[in-house]
């Protein structure tokens, strides 16, 4: 997966689908239930949920 892409993910807890940046600088949380979806690790997102799609 390349950096700086948007990725569509599904929250493992509430199944909310959300589009997040592939290169986040802060922790990304689910907008519905608030669990962590991705954390920044050296310029790249460490995605902790199901990736559905990588968007250009
Ligand atoms: Zn959720």
PDB file of the backbone (N, CA, C, O) and the ligand in Angstrom, with CONECT records:
HET     ZN  A 101       1
ATOM      1  N   UNK A   1       0.843  -1.194   0.000  1.00  0.00           N
ATOM      2  CA  UNK A   1       0.000   0.000   0.000  1.00  0.00           C
ATOM      3  C   UNK A   1       0.883   1.251   0.000  1.00  0.00           C
ATOM      4  O   UNK A   1       1.802   1.379   0.809  1.00  0.00           O
ATOM      5  N   UNK A   2       0.592   2.152  -0.905  1.00  0.00           N
ATOM      6  CA  UNK A   2       1.359   3.398  -0.962  1.00  0.00           C
ATOM      7  C   UNK A   2       0.899   4.358   0.119  1.00  0.00           C
ATOM      8  O   UNK A   2      -0.211   4.259   0.643  1.00  0.00           O
ATOM      9  N   UNK A   3       1.781   5.282   0.433  1.00  0.00           N
ATOM     10  CA  UNK A   3       1.412   6.336   1.369  1.00  0.00           C
ATOM     11  C   UNK A   3       0.453   7.301   0.688  1.00  0.00           C
ATOM     12  O   UNK A   3       0.255   7.262  -0.526  1.00  0.00           O
ATOM     13  N   UNK A   4      -0.124   8.153   1.489  1.00  0.00           N
ATOM     14  CA  UNK A   4      -0.943   9.264   1.046  1.00  0.00           C
ATOM     15  C   UNK A   4      -2.147   8.860   0.206  1.00  0.00           C
ATOM     16  O   UNK A   4      -2.612   9.624  -0.641  1.00  0.00           O
ATOM     17  N   UNK A   5      -2.636   7.675   0.445  1.00  0.00           N
ATOM     18  CA  UNK A   5      -3.889   7.296  -0.181  1.00  0.00           C
ATOM     19  C   UNK A   5      -4.977   7.277   0.880  1.00  0.00           C
ATOM     20  O   UNK A   5      -4.711   7.183   2.079  1.00  0.00           O
ATOM     21  N   UNK A   6      -6.189   7.369   0.406  1.00  0.00           N
ATOM     22  CA  UNK A   6      -7.300   7.220   1.325  1.00  0.00           C
ATOM     23  C   UNK A   6      -7.717   5.761   1.324  1.00  0.00           C
ATOM     24  O   UNK A   6      -7.713   5.100   0.285  1.00  0.00           O
ATOM     25  N   UNK A   7      -8.065   5.284   2.458  1.00  0.00           N
ATOM     26  CA  UNK A   7      -8.514   3.899   2.539  1.00  0.00           C
ATOM     27  C   UNK A   7      -9.881   3.840   3.207  1.00  0.00           C
ATOM     28  O   UNK A   7     -10.175   4.573   4.151  1.00  0.00           O
ATOM     29  N   UNK A   8     -10.693   2.951   2.687  1.00  0.00           N
ATOM     30  CA  UNK A   8     -12.009   2.743   3.275  1.00  0.00           C
ATOM     31  C   UNK A   8     -11.909   1.567   4.236  1.00  0.00           C
ATOM     32  O   UNK A   8     -11.452   0.484   3.871  1.00  0.00           O
ATOM     33  N   UNK A   9     -12.339   1.797   5.449  1.00  0.00           N
ATOM     34  CA  UNK A   9     -12.213   0.764   6.473  1.00  0.00           C
ATOM     35  C   UNK A   9     -13.575   0.498   7.112  1.00  0.00           C
ATOM     36  O   UNK A   9     -14.501   1.302   7.005  1.00  0.00           O
ATOM     37  N   UNK A  10     -13.669  -0.633   7.766  1.00  0.00           N
ATOM     38  CA  UNK A  10     -14.874  -0.948   8.521  1.00  0.00           C
ATOM     39  C   UNK A  10     -14.479  -1.205   9.959  1.00  0.00           C
ATOM     40  O   UNK A  10     -13.591  -2.006  10.251  1.00  0.00           O
ATOM     41  N   UNK A  11     -15.151  -0.514  10.834  1.00  0.00           N
ATOM     42  CA  UNK A  11     -14.891  -0.674  12.252  1.00  0.00           C
ATOM     43  C   UNK A  11     -15.210  -2.108  12.681  1.00  0.00           C
ATOM     44  O   UNK A  11     -16.269  -2.640  12.348  1.00  0.00           O
ATOM     45  N   UNK A  12     -14.286  -2.729  13.422  1.00  0.00           N
ATOM     46  CA  UNK A  12     -14.489  -4.102  13.854  1.00  0.00           C
ATOM     47  C   UNK A  12     -15.531  -4.234  14.942  1.00  0.00           C
ATOM     48  O   UNK A  12     -15.998  -5.338  15.220  1.00  0.00           O
ATOM     49  N   UNK A  13     -15.899  -3.143  15.553  1.00  0.00           N
ATOM     50  CA  UNK A  13     -16.841  -3.193  16.668  1.00  0.00           C
ATOM     51  C   UNK A  13     -18.265  -2.879  16.239  1.00  0.00           C
ATOM     52  O   UNK A  13     -19.189  -3.643  16.516  1.00  0.00           O
ATOM     53  N   UNK A  14     -18.440  -1.732  15.550  1.00  0.00           N
ATOM     54  CA  UNK A  14     -19.806  -1.310  15.222  1.00  0.00           C
ATOM     55  C   UNK A  14     -20.113  -1.420  13.731  1.00  0.00           C
ATOM     56  O   UNK A  14     -21.231  -1.123  13.308  1.00  0.00           O
ATOM     57  N   UNK A  15     -19.132  -1.844  12.928  1.00  0.00           N
ATOM     58  CA  UNK A  15     -19.300  -2.046  11.487  1.00  0.00           C
ATOM     59  C   UNK A  15     -19.512  -0.768  10.701  1.00  0.00           C
ATOM     60  O   UNK A  15     -19.924  -0.805   9.541  1.00  0.00           O
ATOM     61  N   UNK A  16     -19.231   0.355  11.328  1.00  0.00           N
ATOM     62  CA  UNK A  16     -19.310   1.618  10.616  1.00  0.00           C
ATOM     63  C   UNK A  16     -18.232   1.681   9.547  1.00  0.00           C
ATOM     64  O   UNK A  16     -17.076   1.346   9.807  1.00  0.00           O
ATOM     65  N   UNK A  17     -18.603   2.110   8.346  1.00  0.00           N
ATOM     66  CA  UNK A  17     -17.616   2.286   7.291  1.00  0.00           C
ATOM     67  C   UNK A  17     -17.171   3.737   7.258  1.00  0.00           C
ATOM     68  O   UNK A  17     -17.985   4.658   7.335  1.00  0.00           O
ATOM     69  N   UNK A  18     -15.878   3.920   7.142  1.00  0.00           N
ATOM     70  CA  UNK A  18     -15.307   5.247   7.256  1.00  0.00           C
ATOM     71  C   UNK A  18     -14.108   5.348   6.334  1.00  0.00           C
ATOM     72  O   UNK A  18     -13.368   4.381   6.158  1.00  0.00           O
ATOM     73  N   UNK A  19     -13.917   6.517   5.745  1.00  0.00           N
ATOM     74  CA  UNK A  19     -12.748   6.726   4.890  1.00  0.00           C
ATOM     75  C   UNK A  19     -11.704   7.497   5.683  1.00  0.00           C
ATOM     76  O   UNK A  19     -11.973   8.575   6.212  1.00  0.00           O
ATOM     77  N   UNK A  20     -10.510   6.925   5.756  1.00  0.00           N
ATOM     78  CA  UNK A  20      -9.450   7.565   6.513  1.00  0.00           C
ATOM     79  C   UNK A  20      -8.245   7.782   5.609  1.00  0.00           C
ATOM     80  O   UNK A  20      -8.112   7.142   4.566  1.00  0.00           O
ATOM     81  N   UNK A  21      -7.379   8.681   6.017  1.00  0.00           N
ATOM     82  CA  UNK A  21      -6.164   8.973   5.278  1.00  0.00           C
ATOM     83  C   UNK A  21      -5.139   7.883   5.564  1.00  0.00           C
ATOM     84  O   UNK A  21      -4.973   7.451   6.705  1.00  0.00           O
ATOM     85  N   UNK A  22      -4.455   7.445   4.510  1.00  0.00           N
ATOM     86  CA  UNK A  22      -3.478   6.382   4.674  1.00  0.00           C
ATOM     87  C   UNK A  22      -2.230   6.779   5.429  1.00  0.00           C
ATOM     88  O   UNK A  22      -1.412   5.936   5.799  1.00  0.00           O
ATOM     89  N   UNK A  23      -2.096   8.060   5.649  1.00  0.00           N
ATOM     90  CA  UNK A  23      -0.898   8.568   6.311  1.00  0.00           C
ATOM     91  C   UNK A  23      -1.332   9.530   7.406  1.00  0.00           C
ATOM     92  O   UNK A  23      -1.136  10.740   7.293  1.00  0.00           O
ATOM     93  N   UNK A  24      -1.902   9.006   8.430  1.00  0.00           N
ATOM     94  CA  UNK A  24      -2.454   9.868   9.469  1.00  0.00           C
ATOM     95  C   UNK A  24      -1.351  10.394  10.381  1.00  0.00           C
ATOM     96  O   UNK A  24      -0.308   9.761  10.542  1.00  0.00           O
ATOM     97  N   UNK A  25      -1.594  11.554  10.971  1.00  0.00           N
ATOM     98  CA  UNK A  25      -0.628  12.139  11.898  1.00  0.00           C
ATOM     99  C   UNK A  25      -1.139  12.078  13.329  1.00  0.00           C
ATOM    100  O   UNK A  25      -0.391  12.319  14.277  1.00  0.00           O
ATOM    101  N   UNK A  26      -2.388  11.762  13.476  1.00  0.00           N
ATOM    102  CA  UNK A  26      -2.954  11.590  14.810  1.00  0.00           C
ATOM    103  C   UNK A  26      -3.774  10.300  14.807  1.00  0.00           C
ATOM    104  O   UNK A  26      -4.065   9.735  13.753  1.00  0.00           O
ATOM    105  N   UNK A  27      -4.132   9.854  15.982  1.00  0.00           N
ATOM    106  CA  UNK A  27      -4.954   8.658  16.092  1.00  0.00           C
ATOM    107  C   UNK A  27      -6.306   8.914  15.437  1.00  0.00           C
ATOM    108  O   UNK A  27      -6.945   9.938  15.681  1.00  0.00           O
ATOM    109  N   UNK A  28      -6.729   7.971  14.603  1.00  0.00           N
ATOM    110  CA  UNK A  28      -8.030   8.082  13.948  1.00  0.00           C
ATOM    111  C   UNK A  28      -8.998   7.182  14.696  1.00  0.00           C
ATOM    112  O   UNK A  28      -8.744   5.993  14.892  1.00  0.00           O
ATOM    113  N   UNK A  29     -10.106   7.769  15.108  1.00  0.00           N
ATOM    114  CA  UNK A  29     -11.099   7.003  15.848  1.00  0.00           C
ATOM    115  C   UNK A  29     -12.373   6.833  15.042  1.00  0.00           C
ATOM    116  O   UNK A  29     -12.708   7.659  14.192  1.00  0.00           O
ATOM    117  N   UNK A  30     -13.071   5.755  15.325  1.00  0.00           N
ATOM    118  CA  UNK A  30     -14.371   5.530  14.722  1.00  0.00           C
ATOM    119  C   UNK A  30     -15.311   6.657  15.123  1.00  0.00           C
ATOM    120  O   UNK A  30     -15.394   7.022  16.296  1.00  0.00           O
ATOM    121  N   UNK A  31     -16.014   7.202  14.147  1.00  0.00           N
ATOM    122  CA  UNK A  31     -16.914   8.322  14.415  1.00  0.00           C
ATOM    123  C   UNK A  31     -18.146   7.884  15.187  1.00  0.00           C
ATOM    124  O   UNK A  31     -18.833   8.709  15.788  1.00  0.00           O
ATOM    125  N   UNK A  32     -18.425   6.598  15.173  1.00  0.00           N
ATOM    126  CA  UNK A  32     -19.633   6.103  15.822  1.00  0.00           C
ATOM    127  C   UNK A  32     -19.346   5.627  17.248  1.00  0.00           C
ATOM    128  O   UNK A  32     -19.982   6.080  18.199  1.00  0.00           O
ATOM    129  N   UNK A  33     -18.390   4.715  17.387  1.00  0.00           N
ATOM    130  CA  UNK A  33     -18.166   4.125  18.707  1.00  0.00           C
ATOM    131  C   UNK A  33     -16.889   4.601  19.381  1.00  0.00           C
ATOM    132  O   UNK A  33     -16.701   4.380  20.578  1.00  0.00           O
ATOM    133  N   UNK A  34     -16.010   5.251  18.628  1.00  0.00           N
ATOM    134  CA  UNK A  34     -14.860   5.887  19.249  1.00  0.00           C
ATOM    135  C   UNK A  34     -13.623   5.026  19.450  1.00  0.00           C
ATOM    136  O   UNK A  34     -12.636   5.500  20.012  1.00  0.00           O
ATOM    137  N   UNK A  35     -13.650   3.774  19.007  1.00  0.00           N
ATOM    138  CA  UNK A  35     -12.434   2.977  19.171  1.00  0.00           C
ATOM    139  C   UNK A  35     -11.376   3.409  18.156  1.00  0.00           C
ATOM    140  O   UNK A  35     -11.693   4.040  17.148  1.00  0.00           O
ATOM    141  N   UNK A  36     -10.133   3.069  18.429  1.00  0.00           N
ATOM    142  CA  UNK A  36      -9.060   3.463  17.527  1.00  0.00           C
ATOM    143  C   UNK A  36      -9.096   2.634  16.253  1.00  0.00           C
ATOM    144  O   UNK A  36      -9.121   1.404  16.290  1.00  0.00           O
ATOM    145  N   UNK A  37      -9.099   3.338  15.119  1.00  0.00           N
ATOM    146  CA  UNK A  37      -9.067   2.656  13.824  1.00  0.00           C
ATOM    147  C   UNK A  37      -7.655   2.604  13.273  1.00  0.00           C
ATOM    148  O   UNK A  37      -7.273   1.622  12.637  1.00  0.00           O
ATOM    149  N   UNK A  38      -6.880   3.641  13.506  1.00  0.00           N
ATOM    150  CA  UNK A  38      -5.515   3.695  13.002  1.00  0.00           C
ATOM    151  C   UNK A  38      -4.685   4.609  13.890  1.00  0.00           C
ATOM    152  O   UNK A  38      -5.172   5.607  14.421  1.00  0.00           O
ATOM    153  N   UNK A  39      -3.427   4.242  14.032  1.00  0.00           N
ATOM    154  CA  UNK A  39      -2.502   5.089  14.774  1.00  0.00           C
ATOM    155  C   UNK A  39      -1.302   5.399  13.882  1.00  0.00           C
ATOM    156  O   UNK A  39      -0.906   4.571  13.062  1.00  0.00           O
ATOM    157  N   UNK A  40      -0.727   6.582  14.040  1.00  0.00           N
ATOM    158  CA  UNK A  40       0.429   6.948  13.209  1.00  0.00           C
ATOM    159  C   UNK A  40       1.683   6.221  13.659  1.00  0.00           C
ATOM    160  O   UNK A  40       1.990   6.177  14.850  1.00  0.00           O
ATOM    161  N   UNK A  41       2.408   5.653  12.706  1.00  0.00           N
ATOM    162  CA  UNK A  41       3.678   5.004  13.015  1.00  0.00           C
ATOM    163  C   UNK A  41       4.699   5.422  11.967  1.00  0.00           C
ATOM    164  O   UNK A  41       4.734   4.860  10.873  1.00  0.00           O
ATOM    165  N   UNK A  42       5.510   6.384  12.290  1.00  0.00           N
ATOM    166  CA  UNK A  42       6.575   6.827  11.399  1.00  0.00           C
ATOM    167  C   UNK A  42       6.081   7.288  10.046  1.00  0.00           C
ATOM    168  O   UNK A  42       6.682   6.959   9.023  1.00  0.00           O
ATOM    169  N   UNK A  43       4.997   8.044  10.021  1.00  0.00           N
ATOM    170  CA  UNK A  43       4.503   8.609   8.784  1.00  0.00           C
ATOM    171  C   UNK A  43       3.495   7.742   8.062  1.00  0.00           C
ATOM    172  O   UNK A  43       2.910   8.160   7.063  1.00  0.00           O
ATOM    173  N   UNK A  44       3.290   6.535   8.563  1.00  0.00           N
ATOM    174  CA  UNK A  44       2.343   5.637   7.922  1.00  0.00           C
ATOM    175  C   UNK A  44       1.313   5.204   8.955  1.00  0.00           C
ATOM    176  O   UNK A  44       1.619   5.063  10.139  1.00  0.00           O
ATOM    177  N   UNK A  45       0.113   5.002   8.496  1.00  0.00           N
ATOM    178  CA  UNK A  45      -0.921   4.606   9.442  1.00  0.00           C
ATOM    179  C   UNK A  45      -0.828   3.121   9.766  1.00  0.00           C
ATOM    180  O   UNK A  45      -0.665   2.279   8.883  1.00  0.00           O
ATOM    181  N   UNK A  46      -0.937   2.830  11.048  1.00  0.00           N
ATOM    182  CA  UNK A  46      -1.058   1.446  11.465  1.00  0.00           C
ATOM    183  C   UNK A  46      -2.547   1.166  11.625  1.00  0.00           C
ATOM    184  O   UNK A  46      -3.158   1.551  12.622  1.00  0.00           O
ATOM    185  N   UNK A  47      -3.119   0.498  10.644  1.00  0.00           N
ATOM    186  CA  UNK A  47      -4.562   0.318  10.608  1.00  0.00           C
ATOM    187  C   UNK A  47      -4.953  -0.901  11.442  1.00  0.00           C
ATOM    188  O   UNK A  47      -4.434  -1.999  11.244  1.00  0.00           O
ATOM    189  N   UNK A  48      -5.863  -0.689  12.361  1.00  0.00           N
ATOM    190  CA  UNK A  48      -6.247  -1.743  13.293  1.00  0.00           C
ATOM    191  C   UNK A  48      -7.615  -2.343  12.971  1.00  0.00           C
ATOM    192  O   UNK A  48      -8.159  -3.115  13.761  1.00  0.00           O
ATOM    193  N   UNK A  49      -8.159  -1.994  11.831  1.00  0.00           N
ATOM    194  CA  UNK A  49      -9.483  -2.484  11.500  1.00  0.00           C
ATOM    195  C   UNK A  49      -9.464  -3.083  10.098  1.00  0.00           C
ATOM    196  O   UNK A  49      -8.403  -3.180   9.482  1.00  0.00           O
ATOM    197  N   UNK A  50     -10.591  -3.473   9.604  1.00  0.00           N
ATOM    198  CA  UNK A  50     -10.671  -4.131   8.309  1.00  0.00           C
ATOM    199  C   UNK A  50     -10.584  -3.130   7.164  1.00  0.00           C
ATOM    200  O   UNK A  50     -11.380  -2.195   7.089  1.00  0.00           O
ATOM    201  N   UNK A  51      -9.618  -3.327   6.277  1.00  0.00           N
ATOM    202  CA  UNK A  51      -9.512  -2.456   5.108  1.00  0.00           C
ATOM    203  C   UNK A  51     -10.414  -3.025   4.015  1.00  0.00           C
ATOM    204  O   UNK A  51     -10.250  -4.171   3.596  1.00  0.00           O
ATOM    205  N   UNK A  52     -11.354  -2.222   3.564  1.00  0.00           N
ATOM    206  CA  UNK A  52     -12.288  -2.656   2.528  1.00  0.00           C
ATOM    207  C   UNK A  52     -11.766  -2.318   1.150  1.00  0.00           C
ATOM    208  O   UNK A  52     -11.930  -3.091   0.207  1.00  0.00           O
ATOM    209  N   UNK A  53     -11.135  -1.161   1.035  1.00  0.00           N
ATOM    210  CA  UNK A  53     -10.794  -0.648  -0.282  1.00  0.00           C
ATOM    211  C   UNK A  53      -9.716   0.428  -0.138  1.00  0.00           C
ATOM    212  O   UNK A  53      -9.723   1.198   0.822  1.00  0.00           O
ATOM    213  N   UNK A  54      -8.799   0.474  -1.093  1.00  0.00           N
ATOM    214  CA  UNK A  54      -7.815   1.561  -1.147  1.00  0.00           C
ATOM    215  C   UNK A  54      -8.218   2.482  -2.279  1.00  0.00           C
ATOM    216  O   UNK A  54      -8.353   2.044  -3.422  1.00  0.00           O
ATOM    217  N   UNK A  55      -8.407   3.727  -1.978  1.00  0.00           N
ATOM    218  CA  UNK A  55      -8.906   4.690  -2.961  1.00  0.00           C
ATOM    219  C   UNK A  55      -7.761   5.531  -3.509  1.00  0.00           C
ATOM    220  O   UNK A  55      -6.854   5.908  -2.767  1.00  0.00           O
ATOM    221  N   UNK A  56      -7.801   5.820  -4.778  1.00  0.00           N
ATOM    222  CA  UNK A  56      -6.766   6.668  -5.389  1.00  0.00           C
ATOM    223  C   UNK A  56      -7.014   8.125  -5.078  1.00  0.00           C
ATOM    224  O   UNK A  56      -6.247   8.987  -5.508  1.00  0.00           O
TER     225      UNK A  56
HETATM  226 ZN    ZN A 101     -17.049   1.800  15.521  1.00  0.00          ZN
END
